[in-house]
Amino acid sequence: MKKSFVRFDMSKHPISTRWFLRPVTYLLSAPDVKKHAAKITKTGVEGLKPPYILLCNHNAFMDFKVATKAIYPQRANYIVAIDGFIGREWLLRNVGCICKRKFTSDILLLRQMKRALAGDNVLVIYPEARYSLCGTTAVLPESLGACCKMMNVPVVTLICHGHHVNSPFWNLHDRGVKPTEAEMKLLYTAEELKKASADEVNAKIVDAFRYDDFAWQKERGIRTPYKGRAEGLHRVLYKCPECETEFRMASEGTELFCKCCGKRWTMSELGELAAIDGNTRFSHIPDWYEWERECVKKEIVEGSYSSGALPVHVNTLPNAKKFYRLGNGTMIHDMNGFTVKGTDTDGDPFEMIKSVPSLYSCHIEYNYLGKHGDCVDLNTLEDTWYIYPECENFSVTKMALATEELYFDWKRKQGRECKPGLA
């Protein structure tokens, strides 16, 4: 592409939330926190003052609002993906946000984290790095424990419950779920962190991050009478457990169904699935999702996994102004990782290759911004590509699962241990 873009300046030092914006962030968060009757339980953090790290799970935008409520009036710096900065870079920088391109190894980010903590701030991190697809824990980076030790400050977790069932990633409509809950807990003091190994820190974080929003909903007996509650679920549950056909699932209203064999399920107000006819193999949505993972893993172990060559168009996000059309091409996701090739709007070739070892997971979007369709988000340190397949025989969910399972398979072949919950 002949046009030269100004790149987002990742090196700008993080700003402590401006004094005049601190009450604004609280006021913008308070109505939804009140609407959902969010109950925040705090353990071990009484009297804790910054600097400290706050590790939060990630299911919906509501997570940010509860975190704001939980730490107010303390100042914070938030690690935020670059797409969050689009059209509002000044605001996000001035409320303390630090920009990150997803699933890249970024030494500069470590320096920015240290600067933020040196300013006596709370450093808010969402280590899952994307919304959970079905309300359960996403894989965490194995580097997390070592990173926490490097920062040498207390580590706190904030685990929210109810945000996925209220506004799931596959259908963002607010269902009015209440009450929601959050647990803010001190995991390590700075002194305890020094004595613990990185593996011990990882294990404790993984244990703290165990959550299941649909199980939580059922245990609490919280109903979601929203009449479109199953709409979009086929984006996560893309494979029929009855006929095992992929990419033919669909959803409407309170029903999920397979367009190949005709099997239909209803989604109850408690978030459970029940077959209209015949047996219900999976009533719990995360169980269906994990079955899909096992199916993908089997393909990878056999060495047969491939998306085939998918026609795509690619949008690029070099800075926080807007997306630009890069061009058209093809994407292949297979045993070698991602390969995206094409021709840009000036007729010049473009290419991005993400090998299996370079990517332990990937970010996907469902019908991005309600109009752009499903896509895969791939990043370098200087650019972000949103890649949109222009066909029907694909699932970005399968690609996300395969990215993780390919990485785990590579680790096993290297003789490295695959620890539960970690990449």
Secondary structure, 3 states (H helix, E strand, C coil): CCCCCCCCCCCCCCCCCCCCCHHHHHHHHHHHHHHCCCEEEEECCCCCCCCEEEEECCCCCHHHHHHHHHHCCCCEEEEEEHHHHCCCHHHHHHCCEEEECCCCCCHHHHHHHHHHHHCCCEEEECCCCCCCCCCECCCECCCHHHHHHHHCCCEEEEEEECHHHHCCCCCCCCCCCCCCEEEEEEEECHHHHHHCCHHHHHHHHHHHCCCEHHHHHHHHCCCCCCCCCCCCHHHCCCECCCCCCECCEEEECCEEEECCCCCEEEECCCCCEEECCCCCCCCCHHHHHHHHHHHHHHHHHHCCCECCCEEEEEEECCCCCCCEEEEEEEEEEECCEEEEEEEECCCCEEEEEEEHHHCCCCEEECCHHHCCCCEEEEECCCCEEEEEECCCCCCHHHHHHHHHHHHHHHHHHCCCCCCCCEC
